[in-house]
Amino acid sequence: MTNLTGIFKPEANEARDSDKSDKLVDLFRNRSELKKEFAALRDEKYQLQDRIKQHQGDTARAQQQMEHLENLLSDREWVHNVVAFYQLRHLAARCTSKLSMFAEQLKQQREQRAHGHLLAEWNEQRAEQAASIKGEITEQRMNLQLLDDRMQAARNKLGAMNSFVRLFRKKTLEAEMERVVARSESVRAKENELLGALQQIQNLDPPDPEGLDIASKRKINFMILSFVQQLYLHFEEDGLAALAKESTERSVGAVNYGSKYECDEMVERIEKRLNSMNGVSEFADVLQKRAKMIAQHATFRNDSDVVPAPESVGTVYSIDGNGVVREKDVGLLGENYFAVADALSR
């Protein structure tokens, strides 16, 4: 017994040591995971603190702006400037919205037209493939009909033979009939294969819309630039375009439009021009003509660019009812009038 105890005791000690080692490894592993989780929580805490500080700063600035606006509105000598300022901002916002809608509609029309051409080509190719397969199916069915006729003829011939002739010709006719049967099975198999191919063609999903090519995007951008010029010219007649742009770049207290009479007159001009703004996009021929002139002078920094260099499209073309063109240098794209840079196709 003493000897047996001596033999098995070391193994038991080794098992206990192994268990302790495994527990120690698990302990260190858990400790490492806890450290990682703690570090992640600490980083998240700092991020939340930064966001709180940012929101507090935004709130403080908004409060200062509100107080500043309240002071301006309480000043009888300045309140008319505030009204004129926000009317100009409203004008700029309307122009930006109208330009954005025009650009989006133009892009959708071009994409739908391009996808329509793609679908037409796809349908044409599919129709050609289907017609080719249908022709092969017709050919196989004609072959099958001929084989059926041969089989019937062989059967009739065999039935019409007398016993003496049948004795010598029966095996030959049966062999021929077996060849006809084998050929018929092969033709039917080919027909089924062709029917399956035809079904696959008919079940094909139409192609997804593809992106517009560089030339198409450039044409879209020339039209967008033509439209922003139309907007500019519509409001520049009363000197409102530049003032509207200025209102988006400066604060309400940094501008002075003059006396109450002058501000009221400006507000009336703004309202009048806004009411007639819907007709800006109705002159499609003028937009097309101006877009062609813009395209003639536009340059690009490289062959893959679709947005022209601002300095190459810095001429505004005014086209009257008689087709007379007058030019004026205004960098609408360079100065980003009515957020035209955001409306352009990329």
Order of alpha helices (4+ residues) and beta strands (2+ residues): alpha-alpha-alpha-alpha-alpha-alpha-alpha-beta-beta-alpha
